[in-house]
């Protein structure tokens, strides 16, 4: 896959310095050094290859080419994918529950990577915000290294809705700031003082018979963060087979029967990594 991106020099200086002032990372600059023709001055309707050490004048137009090398074949799988937005740089996907985001043991050939390869052909897979296999909802896949490096977690607003077990008692909104640590080599995580910082904002929505709905906004992006925080606070997610001691099926508020963790990525907001456009996406949870 090749992506051409055009720029205008904001000041007199070396091409590399101008690119770095626009947020281009050192690793991408290193990739651009690999071959002549990946950076070009635009003049008289044509392109003249230059090096990153070459000087550009303020207002001068130039472009870069992002080229993925060593693309390895990805097994294709005819799994339905709901792509709600797509351009040359990113795709926003409304993932259904039951699909692993990355190929892992037990899900080789059945992941989102395999489903996208069936649509796009072989490519380098760059998921930005990963969802657990049984978590549904919105997530971003970057289509080149620049988009991926520019979309950091702290710049993405990530909102989830969930159903939590129990009858809620306490403040209706607040923040959980408890560090999370991996349990040995296991997939499980736990709240631990020696763990990594993990911040989750919450708002209680509606109380039902023996569970309630809640909204969560991530301040950090630790593995299983909402699931771990909810469980630690005494309100594990409904049907969560990893963190709920009684993960039985439930009848949802809309009458559907649910047998997987009741967690859905319902809202994403971020600035497009290349165009700078502000983007917002919403998705309705199947259990509400």
ZADREN-97871 format. One record per residue (C-alpha): x, y, z; residue number from 1; residue in three letters. Coordinates in steps of 0.25 Angstrom, whole numbers, plus 5000, padded with zeros to 4 digits. Each point is the difference from the previous one (the first is absolute). Layout:
! ZADREN-97871
[r [X, Y, Z], NUM, "Ala"]
...
! end
This chain:
! ZADREN-97871
[r [5000, 5000, 5000], 1, "Unk"]
[r [5005, 5014, 4996], 2, "Unk"]
[r [4995, 5013, 5006], 3, "Unk"]
[r [5004, 5014, 4994], 4, "Unk"]
[r [4999, 5012, 5010], 5, "Unk"]
[r [5002, 5014, 4996], 6, "Unk"]
[r [5006, 5011, 5009], 7, "Unk"]
[r [5003, 5015, 4999], 8, "Unk"]
[r [5013, 5004, 5007], 9, "Unk"]
[r [4997, 5009, 5012], 10, "Unk"]
[r [5014, 5005, 5001], 11, "Unk"]
[r [5014, 5000, 4993], 12, "Unk"]
[r [5007, 4988, 5004], 13, "Unk"]
[r [5004, 4985, 4998], 14, "Unk"]
[r [4989, 4991, 4995], 15, "Unk"]
[r [5001, 4991, 5012], 16, "Unk"]
[r [4999, 5012, 5010], 17, "Unk"]
[r [4987, 5005, 4993], 18, "Unk"]
[r [4994, 4986, 5000], 19, "Unk"]
[r [5003, 4998, 5015], 20, "Unk"]
[r [4993, 5014, 5003], 21, "Unk"]
[r [4988, 4994, 4993], 22, "Unk"]
[r [5000, 4988, 5010], 23, "Unk"]
[r [5007, 4990, 4991], 24, "Unk"]
[r [5008, 4990, 5009], 25, "Unk"]
[r [5014, 4997, 5000], 26, "Unk"]
[r [4997, 4986, 4996], 27, "Unk"]
[r [4992, 5004, 4988], 28, "Unk"]
[r [5012, 5010, 4996], 29, "Unk"]
[r [5009, 4988, 5001], 30, "Unk"]
[r [4991, 4992, 4991], 31, "Unk"]
[r [5000, 5012, 4990], 32, "Unk"]
[r [5015, 4999, 4999], 33, "Unk"]
[r [5000, 4986, 4995], 34, "Unk"]
[r [4998, 5004, 4985], 35, "Unk"]
[r [5001, 5012, 4991], 36, "Unk"]
[r [4986, 5004, 4995], 37, "Unk"]
[r [4993, 4999, 5014], 38, "Unk"]
[r [5001, 5015, 5002], 39, "Unk"]
[r [4998, 5009, 4988], 40, "Unk"]
[r [5000, 5015, 4997], 41, "Unk"]
[r [4988, 5004, 4992], 42, "Unk"]
[r [5004, 5010, 4988], 43, "Unk"]
[r [4994, 5003, 4987], 44, "Unk"]
[r [4989, 4990, 5001], 45, "Unk"]
[r [5010, 4989, 5003], 46, "Unk"]
[r [5008, 4993, 5011], 47, "Unk"]
[r [5015, 5001, 5003], 48, "Unk"]
[r [5005, 4990, 5009], 49, "Unk"]
[r [5008, 5006, 5012], 50, "Unk"]
[r [5007, 4995, 5013], 51, "Unk"]
[r [4995, 5003, 5014], 52, "Unk"]
[r [5013, 5009, 5002], 53, "Unk"]
[r [4996, 5008, 4988], 54, "Unk"]
[r [4995, 5015, 5002], 55, "Unk"]
[r [4986, 5004, 4997], 56, "Unk"]
[r [4995, 5015, 5000], 57, "Unk"]
[r [4988, 5005, 5008], 58, "Unk"]
[r [4988, 4998, 4992], 59, "Unk"]
[r [5006, 4989, 4991], 60, "Unk"]
[r [4992, 4988, 4997], 61, "Unk"]
[r [5005, 4986, 5002], 62, "Unk"]
[r [4995, 4986, 5002], 63, "Unk"]
[r [5003, 4987, 5006], 64, "Unk"]
[r [4997, 4986, 4997], 65, "Unk"]
[r [4997, 4990, 5010], 66, "Unk"]
[r [5003, 4986, 4995], 67, "Unk"]
[r [4998, 4987, 5008], 68, "Unk"]
[r [5011, 4990, 4998], 69, "Unk"]
[r [5000, 4986, 5004], 70, "Unk"]
[r [4985, 4998, 4999], 71, "Unk"]
[r [4997, 4986, 5004], 72, "Unk"]
[r [4989, 4992, 4995], 73, "Unk"]
[r [4988, 4999, 5010], 74, "Unk"]
[r [4990, 4989, 4999], 75, "Unk"]
[r [4987, 5005, 4994], 76, "Unk"]
[r [4987, 4997, 5008], 77, "Unk"]
[r [4986, 5003, 4995], 78, "Unk"]
[r [4995, 5006, 5013], 79, "Unk"]
[r [4990, 5012, 4999], 80, "Unk"]
[r [5006, 5013, 5004], 81, "Unk"]
[r [4992, 5013, 5002], 82, "Unk"]
[r [5010, 5011, 4995], 83, "Unk"]
[r [4993, 5013, 5004], 84, "Unk"]
[r [5011, 5010, 4995], 85, "Unk"]
[r [5011, 4998, 4991], 86, "Unk"]
[r [5011, 5008, 4992], 87, "Unk"]
[r [5014, 4999, 4996], 88, "Unk"]
[r [5005, 5001, 5014], 89, "Unk"]
[r [4990, 4993, 5010], 90, "Unk"]
[r [4988, 4992, 5001], 91, "Unk"]
[r [4990, 5000, 5011], 92, "Unk"]
[r [4994, 4987, 5003], 93, "Unk"]
[r [4987, 4996, 5008], 94, "Unk"]
[r [5005, 4986, 5005], 95, "Unk"]
[r [4990, 4990, 5003], 96, "Unk"]
[r [5003, 4991, 5013], 97, "Unk"]
[r [5007, 4987, 4998], 98, "Unk"]
[r [5011, 5005, 4990], 99, "Unk"]
[r [5014, 5001, 5006], 100, "Unk"]
[r [5007, 5013, 4996], 101, "Unk"]
[r [5013, 4993, 4998], 102, "Unk"]
[r [5004, 4986, 4996], 103, "Unk"]
[r [5002, 4992, 5013], 104, "Unk"]
[r [5000, 4985, 5004], 105, "Unk"]
[r [4987, 4994, 4997], 106, "Unk"]
[r [4996, 5011, 4990], 107, "Unk"]
[r [5010, 4999, 4989], 108, "Unk"]
[r [4993, 5003, 4987], 109, "Unk"]
[r [4988, 5006, 5007], 110, "Unk"]
[r [5004, 5013, 5005], 111, "Unk"]
[r [4997, 5014, 4995], 112, "Unk"]
[r [5013, 5000, 4993], 113, "Unk"]
[r [4996, 4988, 4991], 114, "Unk"]
[r [4987, 5007, 4997], 115, "Unk"]
[r [5006, 5013, 4996], 116, "Unk"]
[r [5010, 4992, 4991], 117, "Unk"]
[r [4988, 4994, 4993], 118, "Unk"]
[r [4996, 5015, 4996], 119, "Unk"]
[r [5013, 5007, 4999], 120, "Unk"]
[r [5010, 4989, 4996], 121, "Unk"]
[r [5013, 4998, 5007], 122, "Unk"]
[r [5004, 5012, 5009], 123, "Unk"]
[r [5007, 5004, 5013], 124, "Unk"]
[r [4990, 4999, 5011], 125, "Unk"]
[r [5000, 5012, 5009], 126, "Unk"]
[r [4988, 5000, 5010], 127, "Unk"]
[r [5000, 5013, 5008], 128, "Unk"]
[r [4990, 4997, 5012], 129, "Unk"]
[r [4999, 4985, 5002], 130, "Unk"]
[r [4987, 4994, 5005], 131, "Unk"]
[r [4999, 4986, 5007], 132, "Unk"]
[r [4994, 4989, 4992], 133, "Unk"]
[r [4986, 5001, 5006], 134, "Unk"]
[r [5000, 5015, 5001], 135, "Unk"]
[r [4992, 5006, 4989], 136, "Unk"]
[r [5000, 5014, 4994], 137, "Unk"]
[r [5009, 5011, 4994], 138, "Unk"]
[r [5015, 4998, 4997], 139, "Unk"]
[r [5010, 5007, 4991], 140, "Unk"]
[r [5010, 4993, 4990], 141, "Unk"]
[r [5011, 5008, 4995], 142, "Unk"]
[r [5004, 4998, 4985], 143, "Unk"]
[r [5014, 5005, 5000], 144, "Unk"]
[r [5011, 5002, 5011], 145, "Unk"]
[r [4998, 5016, 5000], 146, "Unk"]
[r [4985, 4998, 5004], 147, "Unk"]
[r [5003, 4990, 5010], 148, "Unk"]
[r [5011, 5008, 5007], 149, "Unk"]
[r [4992, 5012, 5000], 150, "Unk"]
[r [4988, 4994, 5007], 151, "Unk"]
[r [5004, 4998, 5014], 152, "Unk"]
[r [4990, 4996, 5011], 153, "Unk"]
[r [5001, 5013, 5007], 154, "Unk"]
[r [4994, 5007, 4988], 155, "Unk"]
[r [4988, 4991, 4998], 156, "Unk"]
[r [4987, 5002, 5008], 157, "Unk"]
[r [4995, 4986, 5003], 158, "Unk"]
[r [4987, 4997, 5006], 159, "Unk"]
[r [4993, 4987, 5004], 160, "Unk"]
[r [4987, 4995, 5005], 161, "Unk"]
[r [4999, 4988, 5008], 162, "Unk"]
[r [4990, 4992, 5009], 163, "Unk"]
[r [5006, 4997, 5014], 164, "Unk"]
[r [4996, 4990, 5010], 165, "Unk"]
[r [4993, 5004, 5013], 166, "Unk"]
[r [4992, 5011, 5006], 167, "Unk"]
[r [5008, 5013, 5000], 168, "Unk"]
[r [5003, 5008, 5012], 169, "Unk"]
[r [5008, 5013, 5000], 170, "Unk"]
[r [5003, 5012, 4992], 171, "Unk"]
[r [4994, 5000, 4987], 172, "Unk"]
[r [5012, 5005, 4993], 173, "Unk"]
[r [5015, 5000, 5002], 174, "Unk"]
[r [5014, 4995, 4997], 175, "Unk"]
[r [5007, 4987, 5003], 176, "Unk"]
[r [5015, 5003, 5001], 177, "Unk"]
[r [5006, 4986, 5004], 178, "Unk"]
[r [5012, 4994, 4993], 179, "Unk"]
[r [4999, 4987, 4993], 180, "Unk"]
[r [5010, 4989, 4999], 181, "Unk"]
[r [5001, 4987, 4992], 182, "Unk"]
[r [4998, 4987, 5008], 183, "Unk"]
[r [5013, 4992, 4997], 184, "Unk"]
[r [5000, 4995, 4986], 185, "Unk"]
[r [4985, 4999, 5000], 186, "Unk"]
[r [4990, 5008, 4992], 187, "Unk"]
[r [4994, 5005, 5013], 188, "Unk"]
[r [5002, 5014, 5006], 189, "Unk"]
[r [4998, 5005, 5014], 190, "Unk"]
[r [5001, 5013, 5008], 191, "Unk"]
[r [5014, 5001, 5006], 192, "Unk"]
[r [5008, 5012, 5006], 193, "Unk"]
[r [5012, 4995, 4991], 194, "Unk"]
[r [4992, 5000, 4987], 195, "Unk"]
[r [4998, 5011, 4989], 196, "Unk"]
[r [4992, 5012, 5002], 197, "Unk"]
[r [4985, 4997, 4996], 198, "Unk"]
[r [4989, 5011, 5000], 199, "Unk"]
[r [4986, 4997, 4997], 200, "Unk"]
[r [4989, 5011, 5001], 201, "Unk"]
[r [4986, 4994, 5002], 202, "Unk"]
[r [4985, 5004, 5000], 203, "Unk"]
[r [4989, 4992, 5005], 204, "Unk"]
[r [4988, 5000, 4991], 205, "Unk"]
[r [4988, 4991, 5004], 206, "Unk"]
[r [4998, 4989, 5010], 207, "Unk"]
[r [4993, 4988, 4997], 208, "Unk"]
[r [4996, 4988, 5008], 209, "Unk"]
[r [5014, 4994, 5003], 210, "Unk"]
[r [5009, 5008, 4991], 211, "Unk"]
[r [5002, 5014, 4995], 212, "Unk"]
[r [5004, 5007, 4988], 213, "Unk"]
[r [5012, 5010, 5000], 214, "Unk"]
[r [5009, 5008, 4991], 215, "Unk"]
[r [5015, 5000, 5001], 216, "Unk"]
[r [5010, 5009, 4994], 217, "Unk"]
[r [5015, 4996, 4999], 218, "Unk"]
[r [5011, 5009, 5005], 219, "Unk"]
[r [5010, 4989, 4997], 220, "Unk"]
[r [5000, 4987, 4992], 221, "Unk"]
[r [5004, 4988, 5009], 222, "Unk"]
[r [4996, 4986, 4996], 223, "Unk"]
[r [4986, 4996, 5005], 224, "Unk"]
[r [5000, 5014, 5008], 225, "Unk"]
[r [4985, 5002, 5001], 226, "Unk"]
[r [4998, 4985, 5003], 227, "Unk"]
[r [5011, 5000, 5011], 228, "Unk"]
[r [4995, 5014, 5006], 229, "Unk"]
[r [4985, 4996, 5000], 230, "Unk"]
[r [5003, 4986, 5007], 231, "Unk"]
[r [5010, 5007, 5010], 232, "Unk"]
[r [4989, 5009, 5004], 233, "Unk"]
[r [4990, 4989, 5003], 234, "Unk"]
[r [4992, 5001, 4987], 235, "Unk"]
[r [5006, 4991, 4989], 236, "Unk"]
[r [4995, 5000, 4986], 237, "Unk"]
[r [4988, 4991, 4998], 238, "Unk"]
[r [5004, 4987, 4993], 239, "Unk"]
[r [5015, 5003, 5001], 240, "Unk"]
[r [5005, 4986, 5001], 241, "Unk"]
[r [5014, 5005, 5005], 242, "Unk"]
[r [4997, 5010, 5011], 243, "Unk"]
[r [4986, 4997, 5004], 244, "Unk"]
[r [4998, 4988, 5010], 245, "Unk"]
[r [4986, 4998, 4995], 246, "Unk"]
[r [5000, 5002, 4985], 247, "Unk"]
[r [4986, 4995, 4997], 248, "Unk"]
[r [4992, 5004, 4988], 249, "Unk"]
[r [4991, 5012, 5001], 250, "Unk"]
[r [4988, 5006, 4994], 251, "Unk"]
[r [5004, 5014, 4995], 252, "Unk"]
[r [4991, 5012, 5002], 253, "Unk"]
[r [4996, 4999, 4985], 254, "Unk"]
[r [4996, 4985, 5002], 255, "Unk"]
[r [5012, 4994, 4994], 256, "Unk"]
[r [5007, 4988, 5006], 257, "Unk"]
[r [5015, 5003, 5003], 258, "Unk"]
[r [5011, 4990, 5002], 259, "Unk"]
[r [5013, 5009, 4999], 260, "Unk"]
[r [5006, 5011, 5007], 261, "Unk"]
[r [4990, 5012, 4999], 262, "Unk"]
[r [5010, 5010, 4995], 263, "Unk"]
[r [4999, 5009, 4988], 264, "Unk"]
[r [5009, 5011, 4994], 265, "Unk"]
[r [4989, 5010, 4997], 266, "Unk"]
[r [5007, 5013, 4996], 267, "Unk"]
[r [5013, 5004, 4994], 268, "Unk"]
[r [5005, 5014, 4998], 269, "Unk"]
[r [5013, 5004, 4995], 270, "Unk"]
[r [5008, 5009, 4990], 271, "Unk"]
[r [5003, 4994, 4987], 272, "Unk"]
[r [5015, 4997, 5000], 273, "Unk"]
[r [5003, 5005, 4986], 274, "Unk"]
[r [4989, 5010, 4996], 275, "Unk"]
[r [4997, 5006, 5014], 276, "Unk"]
[r [4985, 4998, 4999], 277, "Unk"]
[r [4993, 4998, 5013], 278, "Unk"]
[r [4992, 4987, 4999], 279, "Unk"]
[r [4989, 4994, 5009], 280, "Unk"]
[r [4994, 4986, 4999], 281, "Unk"]
[r [4988, 4994, 5008], 282, "Unk"]
[r [4996, 4986, 5001], 283, "Unk"]
[r [4988, 4994, 5007], 284, "Unk"]
[r [5002, 4988, 5009], 285, "Unk"]
[r [4992, 4987, 4997], 286, "Unk"]
[r [4996, 4999, 5015], 287, "Unk"]
[r [4994, 5013, 5002], 288, "Unk"]
! end
